[in-house]
Amino acid sequence: MSPIYNFCAGPAMLPQAVMQKAQKELLDWNGLGTSVMEVSHRSKEFIALTEQAESDLRSLMHIPANYHVLFMHGGGRGQFSAVANNLLGAGGRALYLVDGSWSSAAVTEAKKLAGENNIDTINIIDPSTGKNKVELPDLFKIDKDYRYVHYCPNETVDGIEIFEPLSSPWPVIADMSSNILSRKIDVSQFGLIYAGAQKNIGPSGLSIVIVREDLLSLPNLPQSSIMDYKLAVKHGSMFNTPPTFAWYLAAEVFRWLKEMGGVESLQELNAKKAALLYECIDGSDFYTSGVAVENRSRMNVTFQLVNSELDAEFLEQAKQAGLVALKGHRSVGGMRASLYNAMPIEGVKALVSFMRNFATNHA
Ligand SMILES: *Cc1c(COP(=O)(O)O)cnc(C)c1O
């Protein structure tokens, strides 16, 4: 069978080596004669797994010692509310930068919890360019006192990525659900980073939170205990039963990333993968991209067929060629190829060659 390349935006493909190891260990993990799903999260074997996972993630991302690493429930959206609940006490205000669907969904949730009037927003897409281009505001010029500024450096649906760092007088909170571990970042520039796991880390449900120690003393809103950062820290992310199988797979993905040469190597490979696809889009008048060159996501490449009447046929033929899940998000249409860490460069080459042939055959 020729390989299937899965371009799904999430839940996304996982590294094949990790899936094979999980398959091999499914019924007998660590010589225990049971699966990892069937052992206590407080057993010494599982605790050892969580310690290894944390230390691997710390070394992959060079996480400073004054940051906690939490493994929580509830995916990316769970953190939309957790961030507001944990960091905004009564009357606390926050600023949200909006550059696409997910940052805008984060605003909706924060307003619901903290009150409409306590959440300010700035749209950071500059409409004058006719393309999706991000213009970061000078936050030092804003004469207000916010608890934090929230933004989404990779908008998964829209294919927009912000590569320049965000300078801010307030702690920066970043939703990195779809670009965590895809390129080097300086964690010390952030107050808190969170990510739903199902794009670049593991199965859905799990979320990773990296939070600077001092943010934990901010006053909070009433909230459920399982989403409380302080309780999560106190209990080693085990206030209640964590999603253990997802945690195990995340640990295996971190191990795989280290074997691959770490984030530095992945960054290089991801840049190459994305460049191949954008070159194909730009080099043809059959395909087009609505995102400004500076903000083209390396993880989620959105593009359109100039003749959208061919969309269905494109998707059908791609599928027959083993290239699946290329349909753009229902809210924006067009196509989207997600090129997370687990996507091998061969998959991108196969897609590019398919796209060239399709264009030629429909010229
Ligand atoms: C997928 C995604 C989310 C939502 O994740 P869920 O686990 O479905 O809640 C949030 N933010 C970004 C940037 C995402 O890509």
The ligand as an SDF file (V2000), in Angstrom:
LIG
                    3D

 15 15  0  0  0  0  0  0  0  0999 V2000
   -7.3200   23.6780   18.0250 C   0  0  0  0  0  0  0  0  0  0  0  0
   -7.0970   24.9750   18.6790 C   0  0  0  0  0  0  0  0  0  0  0  0
   -7.8010   25.3460   19.8300 C   0  0  0  0  0  0  0  0  0  0  0  0
   -8.9190   24.5300   20.4280 C   0  0  0  0  0  0  0  0  0  0  0  0
   -8.5230   23.3350   20.9440 O   0  0  0  0  0  0  0  0  0  0  0  0
   -9.6020   22.3570   21.6160 P   0  0  0  0  0  0  0  0  0  0  0  0
   -8.7230   21.3000   22.2020 O   0  0  0  0  0  0  0  0  0  0  0  0
  -10.5160   21.8770   20.5540 O   0  0  0  0  0  0  0  0  0  0  0  0
  -10.3080   23.1220   22.6650 O   0  0  0  0  0  0  0  0  0  0  0  0
   -7.5000   26.5560   20.4080 C   0  0  0  0  0  0  0  0  0  0  0  0
   -6.5570   27.3740   19.8850 N   0  0  0  0  0  0  0  0  0  0  0  0
   -5.8680   27.0440   18.7720 C   0  0  0  0  0  0  0  0  0  0  0  0
   -4.8350   27.9730   18.2450 C   0  0  0  0  0  0  0  0  0  0  0  0
   -6.1100   25.8340   18.1370 C   0  0  0  0  0  0  0  0  0  0  0  0
   -5.4270   25.5070   17.0360 O   0  0  0  0  0  0  0  0  0  0  0  0
  1  2  1  0
  2  3  1  0
  2 14  2  0
  3  4  1  0
  3 10  2  0
  4  5  1  0
  5  6  1  0
  6  7  2  0
  6  8  1  0
  6  9  1  0
 10 11  1  0
 11 12  2  0
 12 13  1  0
 12 14  1  0
 14 15  1  0
M  END
$$$$
